[in-house]
Amino acid sequence: MPKKSKSEGFHSAAGLIRYFDTETEKAIKVPPWLVIGMAISSAVVITVMAYIWPV
C-alpha cells in the first residue's frame, strides 16, 4: 500500500480556515457566559430532580 502524502492535512486545514473565516452578520451571537450559565443551571436542575424523584 502506498504511503499517504503529508501534504493532505494542509489542504483540508486551508479549507476549514477559509470556511470559518467567512462570518455572516445574520448569525445569532451568544455570549460565552450565557453558555456556561445554561450548562451550570441545567446540571443543578438535573441534580435537584434526581433527589426529588429517585429511581
C-alpha positions as CSV (number, residue, x, y, z in Angstrom):
1,M,0.0,0.0,0.0
2,P,1.4,3.4,-0.9
3,K,2.2,5.8,1.9
4,K,-0.1,8.8,2.4
5,S,1.3,12.2,1.5
6,K,1.9,14.6,4.4
7,S,0.6,17.5,2.4
8,E,-3.1,16.3,2.6
9,G,-3.6,17.9,6.0
10,F,-2.6,21.3,4.8
11,H,-5.3,21.3,2.1
12,S,-8.1,20.3,4.4
13,A,-6.9,22.8,7.1
14,A,-6.9,25.6,4.5
15,G,-10.4,24.7,3.6
16,L,-11.5,24.9,7.2
17,I,-9.7,28.2,7.7
18,R,-11.4,29.6,4.7
19,Y,-14.8,28.3,5.8
20,F,-14.6,29.7,9.4
21,D,-13.0,32.9,8.2
22,T,-16.3,34.0,6.5
23,E,-18.6,35.1,9.3
24,T,-22.1,36.2,8.5
25,E,-23.7,39.1,10.1
26,K,-27.1,37.3,10.3
27,A,-25.8,34.6,12.7
28,I,-27.0,34.6,16.3
29,K,-24.2,35.7,18.6
30,V,-24.3,34.0,22.0
31,P,-22.0,35.3,24.7
32,P,-19.8,32.6,26.3
33,W,-21.0,33.4,29.8
34,L,-24.6,32.5,28.7
35,V,-23.5,29.1,27.5
36,I,-21.6,28.4,30.7
37,G,-24.5,29.6,32.8
38,M,-27.0,27.4,31.0
39,A,-24.8,24.4,31.4
40,I,-24.4,25.0,35.2
41,S,-28.1,25.7,35.6
42,S,-29.0,22.5,33.7
43,A,-26.7,20.5,35.9
44,V,-28.2,22.0,39.0
45,V,-31.8,21.3,37.8
46,I,-31.0,17.7,36.9
47,T,-29.3,17.1,40.3
48,V,-32.2,18.5,42.2
49,M,-34.7,16.5,40.2
50,A,-32.7,13.3,40.9
51,Y,-33.0,14.0,44.7
52,I,-36.7,14.8,44.4
53,W,-37.6,11.8,42.3
54,P,-35.2,8.9,43.0
55,V,-35.4,6.0,40.6
